[in-house]
Amino acid sequence: MSNAATHQISVSIGGKIGEWAQGIDRNGDPVIYSLTVTKSPFKTQASVERSHSLSVLINRDASENHFKTRQAVLALGERYGFSNDCNYRIVIDGSPPRGKGLGSSSIDVASALAGVREARKLKASNADLYGIMCRIERSDYLFDPEKIFAANPLEGTHSIVTRAPACTVLAWDTEPEKSINTEAVRDLDKSRTAFEAEYRDIFDMISTGEIALILRAATGSAGLNNRLLPKAGFETALQLVKDVRDIGLVAAHTGTCLGFVLPRPTDEDISARISDFFTGTLKKKPLIFRTGAASA
């Protein structure tokens, strides 16, 4: 065992609620603008401590070995020269439900990698960690939630596009009994080639940094995605966005969640319309997220 610190390390990685946009670039490569959040109802916390072997426990579920998270830690060890010294017990609590578009897999892997990085005091950048994540599976870039990134979830490349606008997202699960296997819908990348020109316009709108255009882009990307992976109640939600205006509709492009995106501070009349939708149409309480600077 190395001289690395033996005390417990705790880290927290923020999650996401779907995507501002997800499409393809001119070369047909996938591009994800994850809607990372600065506040979430899911309080994900990872602890890392020395152990006799490498183990991963997520949401106290001992029935799974969480193979991909383990593989990511081993890949980090190989990259930084401690592949024979990866004996850590990693416990992740508060990870979001699977297959909903909340970034649970990316959160698990990112928090495990960040925890081991801190425990060993590695000089590994967030870009390095993201590259490892994408070697293991298709991943979201979650490390800087106050900005919007354009990321290739397969190659692990990413770039800053603009600052995330200060918004509140009121979301819901359109199909609580259903989950989406991200690996099983990779064919959607090919299906999106028919909309390459539309995605180009959507990405350009996001790059302006103007909140009205970002919300319009999110709604447009959600609409294109609904042609490929329809969500229950999508048209009703979209009609409300058209009626209310000044808000956006965000979709989990490979999940089951939808959400209304409201700029902060929020107009009282708009808040009332959205509240009526949840109490009257959906008959459920929203999941509440926040984007942009925490102080905004």
N, C-alpha and C positions, 0 to 999 in steps of 0.2 A: 504494500500500500504506500502511496506517495505521501509527501508532506503536506498535501492540500488540506485546507481547513476541515475539521471533522464536525463542526457545529452545523446546525440546520440552517439552510438558506431558504428564504421565501421570496417569490417573485409574483408579479401579477401582469398578465398580458390582456389588454382590452380586446373585445370581440368585434363583431360586425352584425349588421342586419341587411343581408342581401348585398346588392351591388348598385352603385350609381349607374354603371353600365357594364355590360359584358358582350364582347363581340370578337371581331377579327381585324387584323391590320391588312395592309395592301398585299402582303405576302401570304395571307391566309393563316397566319399564326394567331393563336388565341390571345386576347387582351382582357384583363379584368381590372376594373376600377372598384375595388372593394369599398363598401360603405362602412368604414371602421368607425367605432363610436368611442366617445369619451365618458359615457355613462350608460350602464346597461343593467337590467334586472338580474343578470347572471354575473355573480361576483366570483370570477375564476381566480383561484390562488393555487400556486404550485410550491411545494416544499421539497427540498433536496438535501439529503444527508447521506453520509457514508454508511455502507452496509457490506455484507459479505458477498453480495452479488448484485447484478443490475436487475431491478424490478420496477414496474410502473403500475400504479393503482389510480384509476380515474373514477371519481364519484363513488369511491369505496366499493367498486364493483370488482370482486375478486374472481369472478367467473371468466374474465377475459385477460389475455396476457398483453394486450395493446402492443402488438408486434411492431407496427409502424413507428410508434414513439420510441420504442427500444432501438429500432434500426437507426433512427435519426441520431440518438445519443452515441451509438457505436460509430456512425459515420463522422460525428464531430470528433470522437476520440481518434479515429484514423487520420483525420485532417490535421489534428494538432498534436499528434504523437503520444497519445495515452490510450491506445486501443486495448492494451493489456491491463488497464487500470480504470475500468468503467464501472466500478462497484458502487452503485448509488441506489438508494431507495427514493423513488420519485412519487409523490402523492399529489394528485391534482383534484381539487374540490371546486364545485360550482361550474363545471364545464357544461355548456348548453346541450340541449337535446340533439341527437344525431339526425342527419338527413333533412334538416329544416331550413338550411341556408343561413345558419348563425355562425358558421365557421368553427364548429367544435373540433374537428380534426386538426385544423391549422392552429387553433388556440392550444390544444394539447401539446403538439410538437414544438411550437414556438416557446411555450412556457417551460417545457422540459429543457430545451436547448439553452434558453436564457438562464435558467437556474444553474445548470452545470457550468455555463460560462462564468457566472458569478462565483460559484463555489471554488472553481479552479483559478479564478482571476485571469482568464484568457483574454488576449487582445484580439478577440474575434468581433468583427463588425456585424451590424444587423444584416448587411448585404451578404456576408459570409453565411450567417445562419439561414437566411432565406434561400440561398443556393442549395444548402443541404436539405432543407425542407422539400424543395421541388425535385430533388433527386429521389426522395422517398415516395412522394405522391403529389398530385396537383394541389397547390397551396395558395393561400391568400397572404398578401403582405400586410401584417398587422402591427408593425413595430412603431409607427409614428402616426397615431390616430388623428392628429390635428392637421394632417395634410392628405390630399388625394394623390394616390400613386397609380400609374399605369404599369401593370405587371404582366409578364408572360408566366403563367403558372406552371409551365412545363420546363422552361429553360432556367427559371429562377432570376431573370433579369427584371429590372424595374427602374422607374424614373419618377421624380416628383413632377406633378402637373400643376397643382395650385393648392392654396390653403383650403381646408374643408370649411364650408359655410356653417354658421351657427344656426342649427336647426334642432327641432324636436321631431322624433319619428314615433308615430303611434301605429304599432304593428299588430298583426294577428296571424295565427296559423290557419290557413285556408282549409287544410285537411289534417286534423289532429291525428287521425289513425294511419296516416301515410308518411313515408319517408323516402327521400330520393338518394339513391346510390350514385355518388358523383362519378365513380369509375364506369358505371353502366351507361352514362349519357355523354360519353366523349364524342359520339357521332354528331352531337349538336354543333361542334366546331365546323364540321363540313357543311351542315345545314345552314349555318350562318353566312356562308360565302355568297348566298343570293342577296344578302343585304349589305354587302361591303360598302357601297356608296353611302347608305344610310348611317352605318356605323362611323364612317369618316366624319359626317356632319355632327353626329352625337359627340364624338371625341373632341371635335373643334369647339363645340359649345361649352364643354366642361373646362377646356383649357383657358377660356376667357376669365374664369374666376368669378363671373357674375352669377349671383345666386339664382336669379330668374331663369337664366339659361341652363344652369346646372340642373335645376328642378325639371325644366323642359326636357333636357337630355335624359334624365333618369326615367321620366314618364315614357319617352320614346323608346328607350331600350327595353323597358318592361313590356311595352306593347309588342315589339318585335319578338321578344322571347315568348310571349303568350301564344304566338302562332306556332311555336315549336314545342312548347311544354305548357299547355293550358292550365290555368289555376281556377278553381271553383270561385265564382263570384267576381272574377276580374272585371268584367264589363260594367257591373254595377259600381265598383270602386272607381273605375276610370271615368264613368259619367259624373260622379260626384266631383272629381278633380276638375273636369271640364266646366261644371256648373259653378264651383266655388272660385276657381282660378287662384293664382298666387300661391299655390301649393303644388307638390309633386307626388307621384306615385312611385314607390321603389319596390322592386321585386327581388326575391331570392331566385336567381336565374337557374340554379340547380337545387332548389329547395321548395318548400311549400308556403313560405311566409310572404305576405304583402305588407306594405306600410305607407301611410300618408306622411309626407315630409313637410313640416310647417316651419317657416323661418321664425327665428326668435328676435325680438319679442313677437308674440302671436296676436293677431287681431282677435278681439273677443267674439265677433260674429262668426269668424271662421272656426274658432275653437268650439263654439256652440253647435255648428253644423256637423263637425266631425264627432263630437260627443253624441249627438243624436243618432249618427250612423252606427256607432258602437252599441248604444243602448237599444235602439229600435231595430235596425237591420240585422246586426250580428248577434245581439244579445250576449255580449261578453265584454270584459274589460280589456283595454289594449295593453300590450307590452310597450313600455315607454323607454326610449333610447334618446341620447343626445349626441349631436355631432359638433365639431368645431371646438374652439378653445373653451376650456372648462369655465373660464371667467366671463365668457361672452353671454 
